[in-house]
Structure formats: C-alpha cells, structure tokens
C-alpha cells in the first residue's frame, strides 16, 4: 500500500461528540497510530454530513449491509421507524468527496456503525459480519479501510 499523508477518520474516534447519542469514542490507539505513521487525520462523520442531527435516533440495518445498500438491496431503520438510508448515502458520498479533495487513500472507521462499520454491523439487533454504507462506498472506490479495533 502506498504511504499516505492524510487519512479519513471517524470523527467520534478523535473525541468529537458526533455519535447518535451525542457522545464521542476517543480512541488513543487511533491517535497513536496516526502519529506513528505520520498521518494527518481528516475527521468525518457521514451521518452529520448527510444532514442528520446530533443527537439522532439510533439506526441499524433491517436487511443487508452497506454493500447491498449500494446495490439497492438493503434497508435501514431508526428507532422511530423512519428510513435514514438516503441521509446515510448522501453522507457517504460527501465523505468520498472529502477523500478525493484531501487525497486520502485510507480510512480508519468506527466498527459496527451502519455508516462506518468495516467488518461488523448491527442487523435487527444482532452484531453480524458486514460493512456500513460509507465503508462500502470507500472500498468500492479503492480506499483501504481499517477499524479502530485492529488498525490493520
């Protein structure tokens, strides 16, 4: 993999209070990884970029995952019964636009998020293998995506 000078990072992992419940998930291992690899973080929150507020209703997949969502074969819902999928997709497209502007070819994303999950997501109350919508779009466009739990 070619060395990058900047990396997209789920903003919550950098201590920014943008999660659905208004909290953050500062992850010192991510900060250390960025510093050790001389990577400038580019914080992103796809859900905010898609127009959703913080805090916002918790969301999960009811069918499929991010890859199948991009193929129009998946569904999301939130705890109020609304479909946040269009906002999630709009946010993923904005994150991809930021990646191109900043010339990022890698991302460190929050595991199990319906936007950012790179190995696991929530599907009808269960944690299952799958990817979020933003992760799927970034991978489709050739970015290397890792999560905070493995940093590899």
N, CA, C and O atoms as a GROMACS GRO file, in nm:
protein
  608
    1UNK      N    1   0.084  -0.118   0.000
    1UNK     CA    2   0.000   0.000   0.000
    1UNK      C    3   0.088   0.124   0.000
    1UNK      O    4   0.187   0.132   0.073
    2UNK      N    5   0.052   0.220  -0.081
    2UNK     CA    6   0.126   0.344  -0.090
    2UNK      C    7   0.106   0.427   0.037
    2UNK      O    8  -0.004   0.434   0.092
    3UNK      N    9   0.212   0.488   0.083
    3UNK     CA   10   0.208   0.571   0.204
    3UNK      C   11   0.124   0.695   0.178
    3UNK      O   12   0.136   0.759   0.074
    4UNK      N   13   0.037   0.729   0.273
    4UNK     CA   14  -0.045   0.849   0.260
    4UNK      C   15   0.003   0.953   0.358
    4UNK      O   16   0.072   0.922   0.455
    5UNK      N   17  -0.033   1.077   0.331
    5UNK     CA   18  -0.001   1.184   0.425
    5UNK      C   19  -0.123   1.220   0.508
    5UNK      O   20  -0.110   1.288   0.611
    6UNK      N   21  -0.240   1.176   0.467
    6UNK     CA   22  -0.362   1.202   0.544
    6UNK      C   23  -0.453   1.080   0.535
    6UNK      O   24  -0.447   1.001   0.440
    7UNK      N   25  -0.539   1.067   0.636
    7UNK     CA   26  -0.631   0.954   0.642
    7UNK      C   27  -0.766   1.004   0.693
    7UNK      O   28  -0.772   1.081   0.788
    8UNK      N   29  -0.873   0.959   0.629
    8UNK     CA   30  -1.005   0.984   0.682
    8UNK      C   31  -1.017   0.910   0.815
    8UNK      O   32  -0.967   0.798   0.828
    9UNK      N   33  -1.082   0.972   0.913
    9UNK     CA   34  -1.101   0.907   1.043
    9UNK      C   35  -1.241   0.940   1.091
    9UNK      O   36  -1.284   1.056   1.086
   10UNK      N   37  -1.314   0.839   1.138
   10UNK     CA   38  -1.443   0.865   1.200
   10UNK      C   39  -1.420   0.967   1.311
   10UNK      O   40  -1.341   0.944   1.403
   11UNK      N   41  -1.488   1.080   1.302
   11UNK     CA   42  -1.465   1.191   1.394
   11UNK      C   43  -1.484   1.151   1.540
   11UNK      O   44  -1.414   1.202   1.627
   12UNK      N   45  -1.576   1.060   1.567
   12UNK     CA   46  -1.600   1.018   1.705
   12UNK      C   47  -1.476   0.954   1.766
   12UNK      O   48  -1.455   0.964   1.887
   13UNK      N   49  -1.393   0.887   1.684
   13UNK     CA   50  -1.272   0.822   1.734
   13UNK      C   51  -1.166   0.923   1.774
   13UNK      O   52  -1.071   0.889   1.845
   14UNK      N   53  -1.181   1.048   1.728
   14UNK     CA   54  -1.088   1.154   1.762
   14UNK      C   55  -1.139   1.240   1.877
   14UNK      O   56  -1.080   1.343   1.910
   15UNK      N   57  -1.249   1.198   1.937
   15UNK     CA   58  -1.303   1.270   2.053
   15UNK      C   59  -1.408   1.373   2.020
   15UNK      O   60  -1.449   1.449   2.108
   16UNK      N   61  -1.454   1.378   1.895
   16UNK     CA   62  -1.558   1.473   1.856
   16UNK      C   63  -1.694   1.413   1.889
   16UNK      O   64  -1.722   1.299   1.852
   17UNK      N   65  -1.776   1.488   1.957
   17UNK     CA   66  -1.907   1.439   2.004
   17UNK      C   67  -2.009   1.442   1.891
   17UNK      O   68  -2.087   1.536   1.878
   18UNK      N   69  -2.006   1.338   1.809
   18UNK     CA   70  -2.094   1.333   1.691
   18UNK      C   71  -2.170   1.202   1.679
   18UNK      O   72  -2.243   1.183   1.582
   19UNK      N   73  -2.154   1.111   1.775
   19UNK     CA   74  -2.227   0.984   1.769
   19UNK      C   75  -2.376   1.007   1.782
   19UNK      O   76  -2.419   1.116   1.821
   20UNK      N   77  -2.455   0.906   1.750
   20UNK     CA   78  -2.601   0.919   1.753
   20UNK      C   79  -2.652   0.971   1.887
   20UNK      O   80  -2.752   1.043   1.892
   21UNK      N   81  -2.583   0.936   1.996
   21UNK     CA   82  -2.628   0.978   2.129
   21UNK      C   83  -2.560   1.106   2.177
   21UNK      O   84  -2.576   1.145   2.292
   22UNK      N   85  -2.484   1.170   2.089
   22UNK     CA   86  -2.415   1.294   2.123
   22UNK      C   87  -2.282   1.274   2.192
   22UNK      O   88  -2.219   1.371   2.233
   23UNK      N   89  -2.238   1.150   2.205
   23UNK     CA   90  -2.111   1.121   2.272
   23UNK      C   91  -1.998   1.108   2.169
   23UNK      O   92  -2.021   1.116   2.048
   24UNK      N   93  -1.879   1.086   2.220
   24UNK     CA   94  -1.764   1.056   2.135
   24UNK      C   95  -1.710   0.920   2.176
   24UNK      O   96  -1.758   0.860   2.273
   25UNK      N   97  -1.613   0.872   2.105
   25UNK     CA   98  -1.546   0.745   2.138
   25UNK      C   99  -1.396   0.763   2.118
   25UNK      O  100  -1.332   0.687   2.046
   26UNK      N  101  -1.339   0.866   2.185
   26UNK     CA  102  -1.196   0.892   2.170
   26UNK      C  103  -1.119   0.762   2.187
   26UNK      O  104  -1.136   0.689   2.285
   27UNK      N  105  -1.033   0.734   2.089
   27UNK     CA  106  -0.957   0.610   2.089
   27UNK      C  107  -0.809   0.646   2.080
   27UNK      O  108  -0.761   0.686   1.975
   28UNK      N  109  -0.739   0.631   2.192
   28UNK     CA  110  -0.598   0.670   2.196
   28UNK      C  111  -0.513   0.586   2.102
   28UNK      O  112  -0.414   0.636   2.048
   29UNK      N  113  -0.550   0.460   2.081
   29UNK     CA  114  -0.475   0.376   1.988
   29UNK      C  115  -0.481   0.433   1.845
   29UNK      O  116  -0.383   0.425   1.771
   30UNK      N  117  -0.595   0.489   1.808
   30UNK     CA  118  -0.607   0.551   1.676
   30UNK      C  119  -0.517   0.674   1.668
   30UNK      O  120  -0.446   0.693   1.569
   31UNK      N  121  -0.520   0.758   1.770
   31UNK     CA  122  -0.436   0.878   1.774
   31UNK      C  123  -0.288   0.838   1.765
   31UNK      O  124  -0.212   0.898   1.690
   32UNK      N  125  -0.250   0.736   1.841
   32UNK     CA  126  -0.111   0.688   1.839
   32UNK      C  127  -0.074   0.634   1.703
   32UNK      O  128   0.037   0.658   1.654
   33UNK      N  129  -0.164   0.559   1.639
   33UNK     CA  130  -0.140   0.503   1.506
   33UNK      C  131  -0.117   0.615   1.405
   33UNK      O  132  -0.024   0.608   1.324
   34UNK      N  133  -0.200   0.716   1.410
   34UNK     CA  134  -0.185   0.830   1.318
   34UNK      C  135  -0.050   0.897   1.337
   34UNK      O  136   0.019   0.926   1.240
   35UNK      N  137  -0.013   0.921   1.462
   35UNK     CA  138   0.115   0.986   1.490
   35UNK      C  139   0.233   0.899   1.448
   35UNK      O  140   0.328   0.949   1.387
   36UNK      N  141   0.227   0.770   1.479
   36UNK     CA  142   0.336   0.679   1.447
   36UNK      C  143   0.357   0.665   1.297
   36UNK      O  144   0.469   0.642   1.250
   37UNK      N  145   0.248   0.679   1.221
   37UNK     CA  146   0.256   0.664   1.076
   37UNK      C  147   0.258   0.797   1.003
   37UNK      O  148   0.244   0.802   0.880
   38UNK      N  149   0.276   0.905   1.078
   38UNK     CA  150   0.284   1.041   1.022
   38UNK      C  151   0.164   1.074   0.932
   38UNK      O  152   0.180   1.132   0.825
   39UNK      N  153   0.046   1.035   0.979
   39UNK     CA  154  -0.077   1.058   0.904
   39UNK      C  155  -0.154   1.175   0.964
   39UNK      O  156  -0.178   1.179   1.085
   40UNK      N  157  -0.194   1.268   0.880
   40UNK     CA  158  -0.278   1.379   0.923
   40UNK      C  159  -0.423   1.332   0.921
   40UNK      O  160  -0.472   1.291   0.815
   41UNK      N  161  -0.494   1.334   1.034
   41UNK     CA  162  -0.634   1.290   1.034
   41UNK      C  163  -0.725   1.391   0.965
   41UNK      O  164  -0.710   1.512   0.980
   42UNK      N  165  -0.819   1.339   0.889
   42UNK     CA  166  -0.926   1.419   0.829
   42UNK      C  167  -1.055   1.368   0.892
   42UNK      O  168  -1.110   1.268   0.847
   43UNK      N  169  -1.104   1.436   0.998
   43UNK     CA  170  -1.222   1.387   1.069
   43UNK      C  171  -1.348   1.397   0.984
   43UNK      O  172  -1.372   1.499   0.919
   44UNK      N  173  -1.427   1.290   0.984
   44UNK     CA  174  -1.554   1.289   0.911
   44UNK      C  175  -1.660   1.218   0.994
   44UNK      O  176  -1.631   1.121   1.065
   45UNK      N  177  -1.782   1.265   0.984
   45UNK     CA  178  -1.898   1.195   1.038
   45UNK      C  179  -2.000   1.188   0.926
   45UNK      O  180  -2.069   1.286   0.899
   46UNK      N  181  -2.011   1.073   0.859
   46UNK     CA  182  -2.100   1.062   0.744
   46UNK      C  183  -2.245   1.097   0.777
   46UNK      O  184  -2.316   1.155   0.694
   47UNK      N  185  -2.290   1.062   0.896
   47UNK     CA  186  -2.429   1.087   0.930
   47UNK      C  187  -2.457   1.236   0.943
   47UNK      O  188  -2.561   1.284   0.899
   48UNK      N  189  -2.363   1.310   1.002
   48UNK     CA  190  -2.378   1.456   1.007
   48UNK      C  191  -2.367   1.515   0.867
   48UNK      O  192  -2.445   1.603   0.830
   49UNK      N  193  -2.271   1.467   0.789
   49UNK     CA  194  -2.254   1.518   0.653
   49UNK      C  195  -2.375   1.489   0.565
   49UNK      O  196  -2.400   1.559   0.467
   50UNK      N  197  -2.450   1.386   0.601
   50UNK     CA  198  -2.572   1.353   0.528
   50UNK      C  199  -2.692   1.434   0.573
   50UNK      O  200  -2.800   1.420   0.517
   51UNK      N  201  -2.674   1.519   0.675
   51UNK     CA  202  -2.780   1.607   0.719
   51UNK      C  203  -2.852   1.566   0.845
   51UNK      O  204  -2.949   1.631   0.885
   52UNK      N  205  -2.808   1.457   0.909
   52UNK     CA  206  -2.873   1.413   1.032
   52UNK      C  207  -2.821   1.493   1.151
   52UNK      O  208  -2.705   1.532   1.153
   53UNK      N  209  -2.906   1.518   1.250
   53UNK     CA  210  -2.865   1.596   1.367
   53UNK      C  211  -2.787   1.510   1.466
   53UNK      O  212  -2.783   1.388   1.456
   54UNK      N  213  -2.728   1.576   1.562
   54UNK     CA  214  -2.665   1.511   1.676
   54UNK      C  215  -2.721   1.577   1.800
   54UNK      O  216  -2.709   1.699   1.814
   55UNK      N  217  -2.781   1.501   1.891
   55UNK     CA  218  -2.806   1.356   1.880
   55UNK      C  219  -2.914   1.326   1.777
   55UNK      O  220  -2.985   1.414   1.729
   56UNK      N  221  -2.924   1.195   1.745
   56UNK     CA  222  -3.021   1.148   1.645
   56UNK      C  223  -3.068   1.009   1.688
   56UNK      O  224  -3.002   0.944   1.769
   57UNK      N  225  -3.180   0.963   1.635
   57UNK     CA  226  -3.225   0.828   1.669
   57UNK      C  227  -3.122   0.722   1.624
   57UNK      O  228  -3.062   0.734   1.518
   58UNK      N  229  -3.105   0.621   1.705
   58UNK     CA  230  -3.015   0.509   1.673
   58UNK      C  231  -3.068   0.438   1.549
   58UNK      O  232  -3.189   0.418   1.535
   59UNK      N  233  -2.977   0.398   1.460
   59UNK     CA  234  -3.015   0.332   1.333
   59UNK      C  235  -2.944   0.198   1.319
   59UNK      O  236  -2.838   0.175   1.378
   60UNK      N  237  -3.006   0.109   1.240
   60UNK     CA  238  -2.948  -0.022   1.212
   60UNK      C  239  -3.006  -0.076   1.082
   60UNK      O  240  -3.108  -0.027   1.032
   61UNK      N  241  -2.939  -0.177   1.029
   61UNK     CA  242  -2.989  -0.244   0.909
   61UNK      C  243  -3.102  -0.340   0.946
   61UNK      O  244  -3.095  -0.408   1.049
   62UNK      N  245  -3.204  -0.345   0.863
   62UNK     CA  246  -3.309  -0.446   0.877
   62UNK      C  247  -3.297  -0.550   0.767
   62UNK      O  248  -3.360  -0.656   0.773
   63UNK      N  249  -3.216  -0.519   0.667
   63UNK     CA  250  -3.190  -0.612   0.557
   63UNK      C  251  -3.056  -0.572   0.495
   63UNK      O  252  -3.034  -0.455   0.465
   64UNK      N  253  -2.968  -0.670   0.475
   64UNK     CA  254  -2.844  -0.645   0.404
   64UNK      C  255  -2.742  -0.566   0.484
   64UNK      O  256  -2.746  -0.562   0.607
   65UNK      N  257  -2.650  -0.503   0.410
   65UNK     CA  258  -2.547  -0.418   0.470
   65UNK      C  259  -2.513  -0.308   0.370
   65UNK      O  260  -2.587  -0.286   0.274
   66UNK      N  261  -2.402  -0.238   0.393
   66UNK     CA  262  -2.366  -0.126   0.307
   66UNK      C  263  -2.342  -0.166   0.162
   66UNK      O  264  -2.381  -0.093   0.071
   67UNK      N  265  -2.277  -0.281   0.140
   67UNK     CA  266  -2.252  -0.324   0.002
   67UNK      C  267  -2.383  -0.350  -0.071
   67UNK      O  268  -2.400  -0.307  -0.185
   68UNK      N  269  -2.475  -0.418  -0.005
   68UNK     CA  270  -2.602  -0.446  -0.071
   68UNK      C  271  -2.689  -0.320  -0.078
   68UNK      O  272  -2.775  -0.310  -0.165
   69UNK      N  273  -2.668  -0.225   0.014
   69UNK     CA  274  -2.741  -0.098   0.006
   69UNK      C  275  -2.703  -0.024  -0.123
   69UNK      O  276  -2.789   0.032  -0.190
   70UNK      N  277  -2.575  -0.026  -0.156
   70UNK     CA  278  -2.530   0.040  -0.280
   70UNK      C  279  -2.589  -0.028  -0.404
   70UNK      O  280  -2.592   0.032  -0.512
   71UNK      N  281  -2.636  -0.153  -0.389
   71UNK     CA  282  -2.699  -0.226  -0.499
   71UNK      C  283  -2.851  -0.221  -0.489
   71UNK      O  284  -2.921  -0.298  -0.555
   72UNK      N  285  -2.903  -0.130  -0.405
   72UNK     CA  286  -3.047  -0.115  -0.382
   72UNK      C  287  -3.113  -0.242  -0.330
   72UNK      O  288  -3.226  -0.274  -0.366
   73UNK      N  289  -3.039  -0.315  -0.245
   73UNK     CA  290  -3.094  -0.440  -0.191
   73UNK      C  291  -3.071  -0.450  -0.040
   73UNK      O  292  -3.035  -0.557   0.011
   74UNK      N  293  -3.092  -0.339   0.031
   74UNK     CA  294  -3.079  -0.338   0.177
   74UNK      C  295  -3.170  -0.231   0.232
   74UNK      O  296  -3.218  -0.145   0.159
   75UNK      N  297  -3.194  -0.237   0.362
   75UNK     CA  298  -3.279  -0.138   0.426
   75UNK      C  299  -3.223  -0.101   0.562
   75UNK      O  300  -3.162  -0.182   0.631
   76UNK      N  301  -3.245   0.025   0.599
   76UNK     CA  302  -3.211   0.077   0.731
   76UNK      C  303  -3.339   0.125   0.797
   76UNK      O  304  -3.437   0.158   0.731
   77UNK      N  305  -3.335   0.128   0.929
   77UNK     CA  306  -3.444   0.191   1.003
   77UNK      C  307  -3.382   0.259   1.124
   77UNK      O  308  -3.269   0.228   1.162
   78UNK      N  309  -3.456   0.351   1.182
   78UNK     CA  310  -3.411   0.407   1.309
   78UNK      C  311  -3.512   0.372   1.416
   78UNK      O  312  -3.617   0.313   1.388
   79UNK      N  313  -3.482   0.406   1.538
   79UNK     CA  314  -3.567   0.365   1.650
   79UNK      C  315  -3.704   0.431   1.648
   79UNK      O  316  -3.791   0.392   1.727
   80UNK      N  317  -3.725   0.530   1.561
   80UNK     CA  318  -3.857   0.591   1.544
   80UNK      C  319  -3.934   0.531   1.427
   80UNK      O  320  -4.048   0.570   1.399
   81UNK      N  321  -3.870   0.434   1.357
   81UNK     CA  322  -3.935   0.370   1.244
   81UNK      C  323  -3.915   0.441   1.112
   81UNK      O  324  -3.979   0.406   1.012
   82UNK      N  325  -3.829   0.542   1.108
   82UNK     CA  326  -3.801   0.614   0.983
   82UNK      C  327  -3.686   0.548   0.906
   82UNK      O  328  -3.609   0.472   0.963
   83UNK      N  329  -3.677   0.578   0.779
   83UNK     CA  330  -3.571   0.527   0.692
   83UNK      C  331  -3.463   0.634   0.677
   83UNK      O  332  -3.483   0.729   0.601
   84UNK      N  333  -3.350   0.621   0.747
   84UNK     CA  334  -3.243   0.720   0.734
   84UNK      C  335  -3.148   0.690   0.617
   84UNK      O  336  -3.049   0.761   0.600
   85UNK      N  337  -3.177   0.588   0.539
   85UNK     CA  338  -3.087   0.545   0.432
   85UNK      C  339  -3.044   0.655   0.336
   85UNK      O  340  -2.925   0.666   0.308
   86UNK      N  341  -3.137   0.737   0.285
   86UNK     CA  342  -3.094   0.843   0.194
   86UNK      C  343  -2.992   0.939   0.256
   86UNK      O  344  -2.898   0.981   0.188
   87UNK      N  345  -3.008   0.973   0.384
   87UNK     CA  346  -2.912   1.060   0.451
   87UNK      C  347  -2.778   0.989   0.467
   87UNK      O  348  -2.672   1.051   0.452
   88UNK      N  349  -2.781   0.859   0.499
   88UNK     CA  350  -2.657   0.783   0.512
   88UNK      C  351  -2.582   0.779   0.379
   88UNK      O  352  -2.460   0.793   0.376
   89UNK      N  353  -2.654   0.759   0.270
   89UNK     CA  354  -2.591   0.755   0.138
   89UNK      C  355  -2.535   0.893   0.100
   89UNK      O  356  -2.424   0.902   0.048
   90UNK      N  357  -2.611   0.998   0.126
   90UNK     CA  358  -2.564   1.134   0.097
   90UNK      C  359  -2.436   1.162   0.177
   90UNK      O  360  -2.342   1.220   0.124
   91UNK      N  361  -2.433   1.121   0.304
   91UNK     CA  362  -2.313   1.139   0.386
   91UNK      C  363  -2.194   1.061   0.332
   91UNK      O  364  -2.082   1.111   0.332
   92UNK      N  365  -2.218   0.938   0.288
   92UNK     CA  366  -2.110   0.857   0.231
   92UNK      C  367  -2.052   0.924   0.107
   92UNK      O  368  -1.931   0.925   0.087
   93UNK      N  369  -2.139   0.979   0.024
   93UNK     CA  370  -2.093   1.049  -0.096
   93UNK      C  371  -2.010   1.173  -0.061
   93UNK      O  372  -1.913   1.204  -0.129
   94UNK      N  373  -2.049   1.243   0.045
   94UNK     CA  374  -1.973   1.360   0.090
   94UNK      C  375  -1.837   1.318   0.146
   94UNK      O  376  -1.736   1.385   0.121
   95UNK      N  377  -1.833   1.208   0.220
   95UNK     CA  378  -1.705   1.157   0.271
   95UNK      C  379  -1.612   1.121   0.154
   95UNK      O  380  -1.493   1.150   0.158
   96UNK      N  381  -1.666   1.058   0.052
   96UNK     CA  382  -1.586   1.025  -0.066
   96UNK      C  383  -1.534   1.152  -0.132
   96UNK      O  384  -1.419   1.156  -0.176
   97UNK      N  385  -1.616   1.254  -0.139
   97UNK     CA  386  -1.573   1.383  -0.197
   97UNK      C  387  -1.457   1.441  -0.114
   97UNK      O  388  -1.360   1.491  -0.170
   98UNK      N  389  -1.468   1.435   0.018
   98UNK     CA  390  -1.360   1.484   0.105
   98UNK      C  391  -1.233   1.401   0.084
   98UNK      O  392  -1.124   1.457   0.079
   99UNK      N  393  -1.247   1.271   0.071
   99UNK     CA  394  -1.130   1.184   0.046
   99UNK      C  395  -1.057   1.226  -0.080
   99UNK      O  396  -0.934   1.231  -0.084
  100UNK      N  397  -1.133   1.256  -0.183
  100UNK     CA  398  -1.071   1.298  -0.309
  100UNK      C  399  -1.003   1.434  -0.296
  100UNK      O  400  -0.891   1.453  -0.344
  101UNK      N  401  -1.069   1.529  -0.229
  101UNK     CA  402  -1.012   1.662  -0.210
  101UNK      C  403  -0.882   1.654  -0.131
  101UNK      O  404  -0.784   1.721  -0.165
  102UNK      N  405  -0.882   1.573  -0.027
  102UNK     CA  406  -0.765   1.561   0.062
  102UNK      C  407  -0.666   1.454   0.018
  102UNK      O  408  -0.564   1.433   0.083
  103UNK      N  409  -0.695   1.389  -0.093
  103UNK     CA  410  -0.610   1.285  -0.150
  103UNK      C  411  -0.582   1.172  -0.050
  103UNK      O  412  -0.469   1.124  -0.038
  104UNK      N  413  -0.686   1.133   0.021
  104UNK     CA  414  -0.675   1.020   0.115
  104UNK      C  415  -0.695   0.890   0.038
  104UNK      O  416  -0.782   0.881  -0.048
  105UNK      N  417  -0.614   0.791   0.069
  105UNK     CA  418  -0.638   0.660   0.011
  105UNK      C  419  -0.661   0.555   0.119
  105UNK      O  420  -0.660   0.435   0.091
  106UNK      N  421  -0.681   0.603   0.243
  106UNK     CA  422  -0.715   0.511   0.351
  106UNK      C  423  -0.810   0.580   0.448
  106UNK      O  424  -0.821   0.702   0.452
  107UNK      N  425  -0.878   0.496   0.527
  107UNK     CA  426  -0.970   0.546   0.628
  107UNK      C  427  -0.966   0.456   0.750
  107UNK      O  428  -0.950   0.334   0.739
  108UNK      N  429  -0.982   0.516   0.868
  108UNK     CA  430  -0.999   0.443   0.993
  108UNK      C  431  -1.140   0.475   1.040
  108UNK      O  432  -1.170   0.588   1.078
  109UNK      N  433  -1.227   0.373   1.037
  109UNK     CA  434  -1.369   0.395   1.064
  109UNK      C  435  -1.417   0.317   1.186
  109UNK      O  436  -1.361   0.213   1.221
  110UNK      N  437  -1.522   0.368   1.249
  110UNK     CA  438  -1.580   0.311   1.372
  110UNK      C  439  -1.653   0.181   1.342
  110UNK      O  440  -1.746   0.177   1.262
  111UNK      N  441  -1.608   0.076   1.407
  111UNK     CA  442  -1.667  -0.056   1.389
  111UNK      C  443  -1.814  -0.062   1.432
  111UNK      O  444  -1.854   0.006   1.527
  112UNK      N  445  -1.891  -0.141   1.364
  112UNK     CA  446  -2.032  -0.172   1.392
  112UNK      C  447  -2.129  -0.058   1.361
  112UNK      O  448  -2.249  -0.072   1.385
  113UNK      N  449  -2.082   0.052   1.310
  113UNK     CA  450  -2.169   0.163   1.272
  113UNK      C  451  -2.237   0.131   1.139
  113UNK      O  452  -2.175   0.071   1.051
  114UNK      N  453  -2.364   0.170   1.122
  114UNK     CA  454  -2.430   0.148   0.992
  114UNK      C  455  -2.370   0.233   0.880
  114UNK      O  456  -2.392   0.206   0.762
  115UNK      N  457  -2.294   0.335   0.917
  115UNK     CA  458  -2.220   0.414   0.818
  115UNK      C  459  -2.078   0.362   0.803
  115UNK      O  460  -2.033   0.334   0.692
  116UNK      N  461  -2.008   0.348   0.914
  116UNK     CA  462  -1.864   0.329   0.913
  116UNK      C  463  -1.815   0.186   0.935
  116UNK      O  464  -1.699   0.158   0.908
  117UNK      N  465  -1.898   0.097   0.982
  117UNK     CA  466  -1.852  -0.038   1.012
  117UNK      C  467  -1.774  -0.099   0.896
  117UNK      O  468  -1.819  -0.095   0.782
  118UNK      N  469  -1.656  -0.156   0.927
  118UNK     CA  470  -1.574  -0.213   0.820
  118UNK      C  471  -1.567  -0.366   0.826
  118UNK      O  472  -1.517  -0.429   0.733
  119UNK      N  473  -1.617  -0.424   0.934
  119UNK     CA  474  -1.618  -0.570   0.946
  119UNK      C  475  -1.749  -0.620   1.004
  119UNK      O  476  -1.793  -0.731   0.973
  120UNK      N  477  -1.811  -0.538   1.087
  120UNK     CA  478  -1.936  -0.579   1.152
  120UNK      C  479  -2.035  -0.463   1.154
  120UNK      O  480  -1.997  -0.346   1.155
  121UNK      N  481  -2.164  -0.500   1.155
  121UNK     CA  482  -2.273  -0.403   1.163
  121UNK      C  483  -2.381  -0.461   1.254
  121UNK      O  484  -2.374  -0.578   1.294
  122UNK      N  485  -2.480  -0.379   1.284
  122UNK     CA  486  -2.598  -0.427   1.356
  122UNK      C  487  -2.708  -0.457   1.253
  122UNK      O  488  -2.742  -0.372   1.171
  123UNK      N  489  -2.761  -0.577   1.260
  123UNK     CA  490  -2.871  -0.620   1.172
  123UNK      C  491  -2.980  -0.676   1.262
  123UNK      O  492  -2.966  -0.782   1.321
  124UNK      N  493  -3.091  -0.602   1.270
  124UNK     CA  494  -3.205  -0.645   1.352
  124UNK      C  495  -3.166  -0.689   1.494
  124UNK      O  496  -3.209  -0.793   1.541
  125UNK      N  497  -3.084  -0.608   1.559
  125UNK     CA  498  -3.048  -0.635   1.698
  125UNK      C  499  -2.931  -0.729   1.718
  125UNK      O  500  -2.891  -0.752   1.832
  126UNK      N  501  -2.876  -0.783   1.611
  126UNK     CA  502  -2.762  -0.874   1.621
  126UNK      C  503  -2.639  -0.810   1.559
  126UNK      O  504  -2.651  -0.734   1.462
  127UNK      N  505  -2.522  -0.838   1.612
  127UNK     CA  506  -2.397  -0.797   1.550
  127UNK      C  507  -2.359  -0.907   1.451
  127UNK      O  508  -2.344  -1.023   1.489
  128UNK      N  509  -2.344  -0.868   1.325
  128UNK     CA  510  -2.314  -0.965   1.219
  128UNK      C  511  -2.198  -0.912   1.132
  128UNK      O  512  -2.167  -0.793   1.136
  129UNK      N  513  -2.138  -1.001   1.056
  129UNK     CA  514  -2.036  -0.959   0.961
  129UNK      C  515  -2.102  -0.874   0.854
  129UNK      O  516  -2.211  -0.907   0.805
  130UNK      N  517  -2.038  -0.765   0.816
  130UNK     CA  518  -2.089  -0.676   0.713
  130UNK      C  519  -2.021  -0.541   0.724
  130UNK      O  520  -1.940  -0.518   0.813
  131UNK      N  521  -2.054  -0.453   0.632
  131UNK     CA  522  -1.994  -0.320   0.630
  131UNK      C  523  -2.103  -0.214   0.625
  131UNK      O  524  -2.215  -0.239   0.580
  132UNK      N  525  -2.069  -0.094   0.672
  132UNK     CA  526  -2.159   0.019   0.664
  132UNK      C  527  -2.159   0.080   0.525
  132UNK      O  528  -2.078   0.043   0.439
  133UNK      N  529  -2.248   0.173   0.504
  133UNK     CA  530  -2.265   0.235   0.372
  133UNK      C  531  -2.142   0.315   0.331
  133UNK      O  532  -2.096   0.303   0.217
  134UNK      N  533  -2.087   0.396   0.421
  134UNK     CA  534  -1.968   0.475   0.387
  134UNK      C  535  -1.850   0.384   0.360
  134UNK      O  536  -1.777   0.405   0.263
  135UNK      N  537  -1.830   0.284   0.443
  135UNK     CA  538  -1.722   0.189   0.422
  135UNK      C  539  -1.734   0.124   0.285
  135UNK      O  540  -1.636   0.115   0.211
  136UNK      N  541  -1.853   0.077   0.252
  136UNK     CA  542  -1.875   0.010   0.123
  136UNK      C  543  -1.840   0.102   0.007
  136UNK      O  544  -1.776   0.059  -0.089
  137UNK      N  545  -1.883   0.227   0.014
  137UNK     CA  546  -1.856   0.321  -0.095
  137UNK      C  547  -1.706   0.350  -0.106
  137UNK      O  548  -1.652   0.354  -0.216
  138UNK      N  549  -1.640   0.371   0.007
  138UNK     CA  550  -1.496   0.398   0.003
  138UNK      C  551  -1.419   0.278  -0.052
  138UNK      O  552  -1.328   0.294  -0.133
  139UNK      N  553  -1.455   0.158  -0.009
  139UNK     CA  554  -1.389   0.038  -0.060
  139UNK      C  555  -1.414   0.022  -0.210
  139UNK      O  556  -1.324  -0.014  -0.285
  140UNK      N  557  -1.536   0.048  -0.252
  140UNK     CA  558  -1.570   0.039  -0.395
  140UNK      C  559  -1.483   0.133  -0.478
  140UNK      O  560  -1.448   0.103  -0.592
  141UNK      N  561  -1.448   0.246  -0.419
  141UNK     CA  562  -1.366   0.346  -0.488
  141UNK      C  563  -1.216   0.324  -0.467
  141UNK      O  564  -1.135   0.406  -0.510
  142UNK      N  565  -1.179   0.213  -0.400
  142UNK     CA  566  -1.038   0.176  -0.389
  142UNK      C  567  -0.965   0.220  -0.264
  142UNK      O  568  -0.844   0.201  -0.255
  143UNK      N  569  -1.034   0.279  -0.168
  143UNK     CA  570  -0.967   0.318  -0.045
  143UNK      C  571  -0.948   0.197   0.044
  143UNK      O  572  -1.030   0.106   0.047
  144UNK      N  573  -0.838   0.197   0.117
  144UNK     CA  574  -0.810   0.093   0.216
  144UNK      C  575  -0.879   0.136   0.345
  144UNK      O  576  -0.851   0.244   0.397
  145UNK      N  577  -0.968   0.053   0.398
  145UNK     CA  578  -1.044   0.086   0.518
  145UNK      C  579  -1.007  -0.011   0.629
  145UNK      O  580  -1.009  -0.133   0.611
  146UNK      N  581  -0.974   0.046   0.746
  146UNK     CA  582  -0.946  -0.033   0.864
  146UNK      C  583  -1.034   0.018   0.978
  146UNK      O  584  -1.096   0.124   0.967
  147UNK      N  585  -1.038  -0.058   1.087
  147UNK     CA  586  -1.117  -0.015   1.202
  147UNK      C  587  -1.029   0.007   1.323
  147UNK      O  588  -0.913  -0.033   1.326
  148UNK      N  589  -1.087   0.072   1.422
  148UNK     CA  590  -1.012   0.106   1.543
  148UNK      C  591  -0.973  -0.016   1.625
  148UNK      O  592  -0.884  -0.007   1.709
  149UNK      N  593  -1.038  -0.128   1.601
  149UNK     CA  594  -1.012  -0.247   1.681
  149UNK      C  595  -0.892  -0.327   1.633
  149UNK      O  596  -0.832  -0.401   1.711
  150UNK      N  597  -0.856  -0.313   1.507
  150UNK     CA  598  -0.743  -0.390   1.455
  150UNK      C  599  -0.630  -0.301   1.402
  150UNK      O  600  -0.513  -0.342   1.406
  151UNK      N  601  -0.662  -0.183   1.354
  151UNK     CA  602  -0.562  -0.091   1.297
  151UNK      C  603  -0.469  -0.164   1.200
  151UNK      O  604  -0.347  -0.145   1.201
  152UNK      N  605  -0.532  -0.249   1.116
  152UNK     CA  606  -0.454  -0.318   1.012
  152UNK      C  607  -0.545  -0.351   0.895
  152UNK      O  608  -0.500  -0.409   0.796
   0.00000   0.00000   0.00000
